[in-house]
Amino acid sequence: MFYPRKIYTDLKDHASQKQVTIITGLRRTGKTTLIKQLLIDVYSENSIYIDLERLDNRSLFQTPNYDNIILALKQRGLNFNKRCIIALDEGQLVKELPSVIKYLYDSYDIKFIVTGSSSYYLKNLFSESLAGRKKIFDLYPLDFGEFLTFKSVPWIEIDFINPIFDLNEFNRLRGFYDEFIQFGGLPEVVLTGKDNFKTDLLEDIISSYINIDIRWLSDFRNAENIRNLLVMLASRIGTKLDTTKISALTGLSIPTVANYIELFEQTYLIHRVTVVSKNRDREIVKARKLFFSDNGIVNILARVSSGSLFENVVFNQLKQKGTINYYSLKNGREIDFIFNNSIALEVKETATLTDQKQVEKLASKLDINQSYLISRYPAHNFTGSIWGGTIK
């Protein structure tokens, strides 16, 4: 069964264009499902799907003789005398692919649809080779609305800023939201029934990420060191990154830690959030806060507080709706998220009126007059609290 993603309408529209459609994102976010569905919905008898995780398929595009590639594709049934569709899955595994696509794109009427799990490779190399010939779509784990869709639970999208609290809706969805916070939004995990099966699947995803994605992009020799670094980072979600301290705790050099953090971000596993800076003499302007792209992965890697998990899931809900920064003073006072440069959002599992007054006071230093608390367990006695489950 195909469960629609919010991005799918744009993907389908672009699939009718000549430009190369590139879908990139974290491993197991559903890229293969989307590319196969596009081949169904944009139907053509003159189309082919090629999985580049297969060594024989990979070798096809690694030959320097492009005529041999064309001959091999003809033998697989493609007719280059008319428009054809070529869907290439896991494109980051073939370093020569951008050059091959550029040649075929310029020489024939071919629509390419490509997936890959590394923005470092796909965005950088494809940007150099395919300037003006491609559009990149980032695919993230499910947001809470998509999570409900995969669970066949009806829902409607509303403006989550200052909504009217609906106790019945909260009671209807709170169990699903708790599951979303614990196990995250990777599609296979969401569709898996038992908790122990979800855990096993998440372990497999982490192992594949380390041993396939990271191994392909770097020269590491010790997978245990990489996992230890990931564990260290997962235990620090929602905090400011200190590479010097992480280096001392892991035994890895500071440059190595910094390089791997960059690589983890470019492969969609983590995200770093910059601080809003208005007065550089008073505010911390360099430290960036760390979040993981999926709560299920965090729970596999480390034991963290429920408050940190909740903040991480709220970050992932918000990042698909707008820009996110945070605000921090040198005295340690801070606002968790500044949304779209205009709304202050503080994350509290149980919000209080005192919390609201504090965030309003801090927000005034940025001339922001909209301030809200995002809570997991809503307080009903004041209007500045937003239940996290309304962010769909």
C-alpha positions in Angstrom: 0.0 0.0 0.0 1.3 3.5 -0.9 0.9 6.1 1.8 1.2 9.6 0.3 3.9 12.0 1.6 3.4 15.7 1.6 6.3 16.1 -0.8 4.7 13.7 -3.3 2.5 16.2 -5.2 5.6 18.4 -6.0 7.6 15.3 -7.0 4.8 14.1 -9.4 4.5 17.6 -10.9 8.3 17.8 -11.5 8.4 14.3 -12.9 6.7 15.6 -16.1 9.6 18.2 -16.5 12.8 17.6 -18.5 14.9 18.5 -15.5 16.5 15.7 -13.5 14.4 15.0 -10.3 16.7 14.2 -7.4 15.3 12.9 -4.1 17.8 12.9 -1.3 17.5 12.2 2.5 18.4 9.9 5.3 18.6 6.2 4.7 15.2 4.4 4.9 13.0 7.6 4.7 11.1 6.1 1.8 13.0 7.3 -1.2 12.7 3.9 -3.0 9.0 3.8 -2.4 8.5 7.3 -3.9 10.6 6.6 -7.0 8.7 3.4 -7.7 5.4 5.1 -7.2 6.4 7.9 -9.6 7.1 5.3 -12.3 3.6 4.0 -11.8 1.9 7.4 -11.8 4.0 8.9 -14.6 3.5 5.8 -16.6 5.6 5.0 -19.7 6.3 1.7 -21.4 9.7 3.2 -22.2 11.0 3.3 -18.7 13.4 1.4 -16.4 14.2 1.2 -12.7 17.8 0.5 -11.7 18.9 -0.3 -8.2 22.5 0.9 -7.8 23.1 -1.1 -4.7 23.5 -4.0 -7.0 27.1 -4.3 -8.1 26.2 -5.3 -11.7 24.0 -2.2 -12.1 26.7 0.0 -10.5 29.4 -1.3 -12.9 27.1 -0.3 -15.8 27.5 3.4 -15.1 31.2 3.2 -14.1 32.5 2.5 -17.6 34.1 5.5 -19.3 32.6 4.5 -22.6 29.1 6.1 -22.7 28.3 4.2 -25.9 28.5 1.0 -23.9 26.1 2.4 -21.4 23.6 3.2 -24.1 24.0 -0.2 -25.6 23.4 -1.9 -22.3 20.3 0.1 -21.6 19.0 -0.7 -25.1 19.5 -4.3 -24.4 17.3 -3.8 -21.3 14.5 -2.6 -23.5 14.9 1.2 -23.7 14.2 3.0 -27.0 16.4 6.1 -27.3 14.5 7.3 -30.4 11.7 8.6 -28.2 11.3 10.0 -24.6 12.3 7.5 -21.9 12.4 7.5 -18.1 15.4 6.2 -16.2 14.9 5.9 -12.4 18.2 5.4 -10.6 18.1 4.4 -6.9 21.0 5.1 -4.5 22.8 7.3 -6.9 25.4 8.4 -4.4 27.1 5.0 -4.8 28.4 5.8 -8.3 30.8 8.7 -8.3 30.8 8.9 -12.1 27.0 9.2 -12.3 26.7 13.0 -12.6 28.9 13.0 -15.8 26.9 10.1 -17.3 23.6 11.7 -16.6 24.8 15.0 -18.1 25.9 13.3 -21.3 22.7 11.3 -21.7 20.5 14.2 -20.7 22.1 16.5 -23.3 22.1 13.8 -26.0 18.7 12.2 -25.7 15.2 12.9 -24.6 15.5 11.2 -21.2 13.8 12.0 -17.9 16.0 11.0 -15.0 14.7 10.4 -11.5 17.5 9.8 -9.0 17.6 9.0 -5.3 20.4 9.1 -2.8 21.2 9.4 0.9 24.0 11.9 0.9 23.5 15.7 0.4 27.3 16.1 0.4 27.6 14.0 -2.8 24.3 14.7 -4.5 24.1 18.4 -3.9 27.7 19.2 -4.4 28.7 17.0 -7.4 25.4 17.2 -9.1 25.3 21.0 -8.7 28.7 21.2 -10.5 27.8 18.8 -13.3 24.1 19.5 -13.8 23.7 23.2 -13.3 20.3 24.2 -14.5 19.4 20.6 -15.3 18.2 19.3 -12.0 16.0 20.0 -9.0 16.7 18.5 -5.6 14.0 17.4 -3.1 14.9 16.8 0.5 13.0 13.9 2.0 12.8 13.8 5.8 11.3 11.2 8.2 7.6 11.5 8.6 6.2 14.5 10.4 3.4 13.9 12.8 0.6 14.4 10.2 2.3 11.9 7.9 2.8 9.6 10.9 -1.0 9.6 11.5 -1.6 9.0 7.8 0.6 5.9 7.9 -1.4 4.8 11.0 -4.7 5.4 9.0 -5.8 7.9 11.6 -7.8 10.9 10.3 -6.4 14.4 10.9 -6.6 17.9 9.6 -3.9 20.5 9.3 -4.4 23.7 11.3 -2.4 26.8 12.1 -0.6 25.5 15.2 0.3 29.0 16.4 -2.1 29.8 19.2 -4.7 27.2 18.4 -7.7 26.6 20.6 -7.0 23.6 22.8 -9.3 20.7 22.1 -9.3 18.2 24.9 -11.1 15.5 22.9 -8.5 15.8 20.1 -5.7 15.6 22.7 -7.2 12.4 24.2 -7.7 10.9 20.7 -4.1 11.5 19.5 -2.0 11.6 22.6 -1.1 7.9 22.4 0.0 8.3 18.8 2.1 11.3 19.8 3.8 9.4 22.6 4.7 6.7 20.1 6.0 9.3 17.7 8.2 10.8 20.4 9.6 7.4 21.4 10.1 5.7 18.0 10.3 8.5 15.5 9.1 8.8 12.0 11.0 6.4 9.7 8.3 4.8 7.6 9.2 1.1 8.1 9.5 1.6 11.9 6.1 3.4 12.0 4.4 0.5 10.1 6.0 -2.2 12.3 3.7 -3.4 15.0 5.6 -4.6 18.0 8.1 -2.5 20.0 10.8 -5.1 19.9 10.5 -5.3 16.1 10.8 -1.5 15.9 13.9 -1.6 18.0 15.5 -4.3 15.9 14.7 -2.4 12.7 16.2 0.8 14.1 19.4 -1.1 15.1 19.6 -2.3 11.5 19.2 1.2 10.1 22.0 2.6 12.3 24.3 -0.3 11.3 23.6 0.2 7.6 24.1 4.0 8.0 27.6 3.4 9.6 28.7 0.6 7.4 27.3 1.7 4.1 26.8 5.5 4.0 29.6 6.6 6.2 32.1 4.0 5.1 31.5 5.0 1.4 32.0 8.7 2.2 35.0 8.5 4.5 38.1 6.5 5.2 37.3 5.3 8.7 38.7 2.0 9.9 36.9 1.5 13.1 33.1 1.4 13.1 33.0 1.2 16.9 34.6 4.7 17.0 31.9 6.1 14.8 29.1 4.5 16.9 30.7 5.8 20.1 30.8 9.3 18.6 27.1 9.0 17.6 26.2 7.8 21.1 28.0 10.8 22.5 26.2 13.2 20.2 22.8 11.6 20.8 23.2 12.1 24.6 23.6 15.8 23.9 20.5 16.6 21.8 19.3 20.1 22.4 22.6 21.3 23.8 25.4 23.5 22.3 28.1 21.5 20.6 31.5 21.5 22.2 33.9 19.6 19.9 36.8 20.0 22.3 34.9 18.2 25.1 33.6 15.5 22.7 37.1 15.0 21.5 38.4 14.4 25.0 35.6 12.0 25.8 35.9 9.9 22.6 39.7 10.0 22.2 39.2 11.3 18.6 41.1 14.4 17.5 39.2 17.7 17.4 39.5 17.9 13.5 38.2 14.3 13.2 35.2 15.1 15.5 34.4 18.2 13.5 34.7 16.4 10.2 32.4 13.6 11.2 29.9 16.0 12.7 29.9 17.8 9.3 29.5 14.4 7.5 26.6 13.3 9.8 24.8 16.5 9.0 25.4 16.2 5.2 23.9 12.7 5.4 20.8 14.0 7.2 21.4 12.2 10.5 21.8 15.4 12.6 21.0 19.1 12.3 22.7 22.1 13.8 20.8 25.2 14.8 22.5 28.6 14.8 21.9 31.3 17.4 20.0 34.6 16.6 22.4 37.4 17.1 21.3 41.0 17.7 23.9 42.3 20.2 27.2 40.5 19.7 28.7 41.9 22.9 26.1 40.1 25.0 25.0 37.1 23.1 26.7 33.8 22.2 27.1 34.0 18.4 29.1 30.9 17.5 27.8 27.8 19.4 25.3 25.7 17.5 22.7 23.4 19.1 22.5 19.8 18.1 19.4 17.8 17.1 18.9 14.4 15.5 16.6 13.9 12.5 14.7 11.0 14.2 13.8 10.2 17.8 13.8 6.5 17.2 17.5 6.7 16.3 18.2 8.7 19.4 16.6 6.2 21.6 18.7 3.4 20.1 21.9 5.3 20.6 21.5 6.7 24.1 19.4 7.1 27.1 18.2 10.7 27.3 15.6 12.5 29.3 12.0 12.7 28.2 12.3 16.5 28.1 15.2 16.2 25.6 13.4 13.7 23.5 10.4 16.0 23.4 12.5 19.0 22.4 14.1 17.0 19.6 10.8 15.9 18.2 9.4 19.4 18.3 12.5 20.6 16.4 11.8 18.0 13.7 8.2 19.0 13.5 9.0 22.7 13.2 11.9 22.4 10.7 9.6 21.3 7.9 7.4 24.3 8.4 9.9 27.2 8.5 13.3 28.5 9.6 14.6 27.7 13.1 17.2 29.5 15.2 17.6 29.7 19.0 18.4 32.7 21.3 20.9 32.7 24.0 22.6 35.2 26.4 26.0 34.7 28.0 24.2 34.4 31.4 22.7 31.1 30.2 19.2 32.4 29.7 17.8 31.3 26.3 14.8 30.7 24.1 14.6 27.2 22.6 13.5 28.2 19.1 13.0 31.4 17.1 10.6 30.4 14.4 10.7 32.2 11.0 12.6 35.0 12.8 9.4 36.3 14.3 8.0 33.9 16.9 9.6 32.8 20.2 8.8 29.1 21.1 9.9 27.5 24.4 9.6 23.8 24.8 8.4 22.4 28.2 6.8 19.0 28.8 4.5 20.7 31.3 4.1 24.4 30.7 3.3 27.0 33.3 2.3 30.7 33.3 5.6 31.6 34.8 7.4 29.9 31.9 5.3 32.0 29.5 6.2 35.3 31.2 9.9 34.4 31.2 9.9 33.7 27.4 8.0 36.8 26.7 10.5 38.9 28.6 13.4 37.3 26.7 11.7 37.7 23.4 11.2 41.4 24.0 15.0 41.8 23.7 14.7 40.7 20.1 11.6 42.9 19.5 9.5 39.7 19.1 6.0 40.1 20.3 4.7 36.6 19.7 5.8 34.0 22.3 4.3 30.6 23.0 5.1 27.5 25.0 5.0 24.1 23.3 4.0 21.4 25.8 3.6 17.7 25.8 1.1 17.8 28.7 -1.0 20.9 28.0 -2.0 23.3 30.7 -5.6 24.5 30.3 -5.5 27.6 32.3 -3.7 29.9 29.9 -3.7 30.5 26.2 0.0 30.7 25.4 0.5 26.9 25.5 0.5 24.8 22.3 0.2 21.1 22.5 3.0 19.5 20.4 0.5 17.2 18.7 -1.1 20.1 16.9 2.1 20.6 14.8 1.3 18.4 11.8 
